[in-house]
Every structure is written in structure tokens, then in C-alpha cells.
Amino acid sequence: MTNNLSISEAKWDHIKVNKDIERKTATIVLDRPEKMNTLSYIGRSHLNEIFEQLNKDDDVRVIIIKGAGDKAFTSGGTITEFMERHPEELSLLHKNVAAPDRSPKPVIAQLQGYTFGVGLEIAMACDFRVASDNVQLALPELNLGMIPGSGGTQRIARIVGVGRAKDMIMRARRVKVDEAYQWGLLTEVVPHEELEDAVQNLVDELVRFSPLALRVLKRVINSSQEGPLSTGLEIEGYAYGMLRSTEDFREGVEAFDEKRKPYFTGK
């Protein structure tokens, strides 16, 4: 896809990628504001490709995904396309949408306005969801005689519980910002004009930590969700012991002892 172009220069389908090496971030912008940033079928695979490249980029420690304009993160997918796709193709949609979850790096969803369908499914695959106070969340697929198919039924239920998930999804109900925050669907809610600053403040917090420790921590949390507590404790213990031998841990201990800020290199 990139034809040896940089990730920012490549021609993605209504998606832009902006890197800020000084701040150690990459921002993925769903860039179709005239159509509420709807995401095409090919756009989903491009999103996966973008994450695969950013995952390997040592200049990037935190990834942000946001929508262009002021009205939407994304209002969902381009619906008519799905009638042109084979059922087996559609059954695999969740794999591309799960790209933020698979990324070893912290991923922040910057949410505003309409966050519907695949938009909410992408956001739920991120580690943090920082939202404007104008955000509306919904999985409205039942209105089309369909169900969510990119992880929505599973991720929502795991975060808010089965009862609330059914109340939301089986009624195709829009969940307003206060309720979404109370349920744990959102990490933080701020006035719309403060959204950019809130995301950047979170980035500043994350980049001061060891990128290696963050990668390991995300992997420990994600990989232990499906198993019993005993398995999770074994995974956590192994990771804890492994990090004991890293340069970053030594730097952290020495900085603590010397009462200075640590400088982590990810080694």
C-alpha cells in the first residue's frame, strides 16, 4: 500500500496519519467529515495496516485515533458496501477493528459527537477513551436487521456487564455521555473545547513511563482476561520477574534513590 512512502504520505482510504516525533506520538485521523467520518470496508483493512506499521516504529510510544471535524468520531461504516461482500468476509471484520487492542503500545480514542457502530467498536478496542461532553454512543445495527459484527457485543458486555449490554444493544439505544462514563465505557469526559488538551495531558503521562513496561503491562492485562485468576497471577508473576533484568527497571530504581526523574529507553 505505501510503495515505500512514509506512513504519513501513503494514500489510505479517508484516513490520515500524523507523526509527532518530539511528542513520541502518532495520530490516526478518520478523515471524511462531510460524511461523519464513515469508514469504508477497505478503510478497515487500511486501519489494520497502519497499526502494524506504527507498532514497529520506535519513534512512536503512544497512538491516538480521532475523527476529523467537530461532529463525529465516526458515525459507522458505509452500509451499502456490505451487500457486496461475501458472508465469510464479513465474519472476519472483527480482526481489523481489533488492531488497537493488538497493538503493544497505549492507544487513546479521542471521541466526539457521533460514535456509532464500527466507531464505537474501534473505540472499545482502545486502551483509553477520552470523550467530549457532546459524545453519543450507540450500536444501532438492529435498525438494519443486523447485529454488531466487529466486536461490539463482546467488548461492551465485558466492560459493562451482560444486563447493560443487552439494554443498550438490543434496543439500539443511544447512550449519552454521563451514563457512558458511569458504566465505564469512557475513561474521561471533558468539555468539548478541552478535548485536545485532555488527550495531550494523557499522552504526557504515558510517555514518561518505560515503553517496555507499558508493553508488558498491556499484554499481561489483555492475555489474562479469558482465564482464571490463578492463570492471570502466573502471567503477572512471570512478567514481573522478567522486567527485573531490564535497563529501564535499573534506571527507575537509581532515579528513585537519587531523587531525580528517570530516563527510560525501552530496554
N, C-alpha and C positions, 0 to 999 in steps of 0.2 A: 504493500500500500504506500509506504513512504518513499520508495525509489531513491533511497539514500538521502532524502531530505531530512532536516531536523523534524522532531515531532511537532514543533510549532508551525513549520512550513507545510507540512503534509496536508493533503486535501481530504479531510474527514467529512462525513455527511452531516452538515449543520452542527458540527462540533469544533470548537477552537481549544487549543491548549497553550497556556501562557506559563512560562517558567520564570521564576524569580530566584536566581542563584544566591543573591545576597540573603534573602529570607529563607532559602532552602525549601522552597515550596513550588508546586505545580498546580495550576488552576485549570480544571476542565470546565468549559462553558458550553452548555447546551444552547445553541445559538440559532434559534428560529422564533424570535419574539413575535413576529407577525402572526404566528400560528400557535402561540402559547408554548413555544419550545417543544412541540410534539416530536417524539423520537421515532424515526423510521426503523424498519426491520434491519436494514444494513447498518444503521446507526448503532444498534445494539452490539453488533459484532465489532464495529469500529471502537466502541467504548471498551470492549474487552482488549482489543489490540493496544489501545492507548495505555491501559493499566499495565499490560505486560511489558511495555517499554519503560514506563515510569518505575516499575518495580526494580528494574535493573540499573536505574540511574542513581549513582551515588551522590549527585548534587541535590537530589530531592529527598527530603526527610518527611514531609507532610504533603498530602494531596487533598485539594479542595475541589468539590464539584458543585456547580451552581447553574442557574438559568440566566439567560440574557434578559435585559429589560426589568420592569418592576412588577409585572402581573403574574408571573408563574415561575416555579422551578421547572416543571413540565406538567402539562395537563394530561399526559398519557402518550399512547402510541398512535401511529397513523392507522386507524382502524380498518379501512378498506383493504389494506395490504394483506391482511390475514386470510382473506378469502382466496388469495392467490397462492398460498403456501400449503405444502403437503402437511397433513396432520403430524407426521413424525418430526418434521422440522419444528413445528410449534411446541411439541412436547419437550424440546431441549432449550427453550428460550431462557429458562432459569439459569443456565450455565453462564451466559454472557452477563446477565444482570447481577450475578454474584461476584463479579470481578472486584468490587471494593472489599468484599469480605475476604477474598483470597489474597488480596494484597498484603504483604508483610508490613506495610507502612500504615501509620494512622491516616484515616480518611474522614474528612469532615464534609457533611452535606450542608450547604448553605441554602436554607429554604425560605421561600416567599410565595405568597399568593397561592395559586392552584398547584397542588402537589397530589396528582391523581394517578391511578393506575400504575403503569410502569414507573412513573416518577416516584411514587411512594415506595414501590418495591426496591428501586435503586437506593433511596434514602435509608430504608431499613437494613440494607446490606452494608451501610457505612458504620463507622465506629461512633461518630458523634453527629447529632442533628441539631444544628443551631438555627433557630427559626425567627423570622419576623412575626410581629403580633398580628399580621394580616394573613397568615398562612391558613389554608384549609386542606385537610387530608381526607382522602377517600379512595376506596377500591370499588368503583361503580360498575364493574363488569356485568353484574346481574341484569342491569338495564339493557344489555345487549343479548341476553340469553346465554351468557358465558360466565365463567368464574375467573378469578385471578390466576395467571399461569406462570408467573416469574418469581415465585417465592412468597407472594403476599399472604396466602392463607397460613403458611408455616411460620414465617418470621413474626407476623403480628401475634399469632396465638402464643408463641414462646415468650414474647415480651409482656403482653397484657393479660394473658390467660384465655382459656377457651371461651368462657362466657362473654367477655367483652369482644373478642374476635368475632363471634357469631353475631352479636348485636350490631357490630359495625359492618361486617362484610355481607351478611345475609339480608340486610336491609339496604345495602348500597348507600350507607349513610355518610354524610359529610361530618367529620369530627372537627370541631372548632379548637382553637389553639389552647384554651385553658384546660379543656378536657383531655386533649392530647398530651399536654405536659403532665397532668395528674396521673395519667395512665402509664407514663414512662416512654411514650413514643418520641418525645422530644427531650433533648439534653438541656437546652437553654432557650428561653424566649425573651426577645428584646424588642423595643420599639423599632419600626422599620428603618428609620434613619440611623440607627445604631448597629444595624446588622453587620456591615462590613467590619466595623471596629471590633465587634464581639468575636467574629471569626478570627481576625488577626490577633486578638489577645489570646485566644486558644492556641493558635499556631505558636506564638511566643512561648507559651507554657511548654508545649510539646517539644520544640526544637532544643530546649535546654537540657533535656534528658538524653541518656545514652540511646542512640538509634538501635544498637544491638539489643539492649534490654527491652526496649519497646517492641521490637520484632518478636522476641522470645515471649514476652508477656501476652501479646495478641494471640500468638499461636497456642499458648497454654490455655487461655480462656476459651478460644474457639474450639480447640480439639477435645476439650473435656465436657462439652455441653451434652453430648449424647450418652455418656456413660455414667456409672455410679460414682458416688463421692470418692470411694476408695481409689478408683482409677484416676480421677482428677488429682487426688493428692499425690499419687505416684508420679504423674506427669509434672506437676508443680515441683516436687522434690528433686526430680532429675534435672529440670531446667535450672533450679536454684543452685544446685551443685555445679552444673556446667558453667554458669556465669561467674562462679568463684574464681576461675582461672583467667578471666578476661582482663585486658588492659584497662578497659573502662571501669571495672569494679575497683581495681587498684587505684586508679585516678580518683574515683569517688571517695575512697577511704582516706587517701592522702589529703585531698582537698578539705574533707571534713575535719581532719586532725589539724590542718594548717589554717583553718577558718578562712577559706577562700572559695570562690566559685570553681567548680570542676570544668575541665575542658574535655569533652567526650569525643572520641574519633570513630566509634563504632567497631572497635577491635577488642 
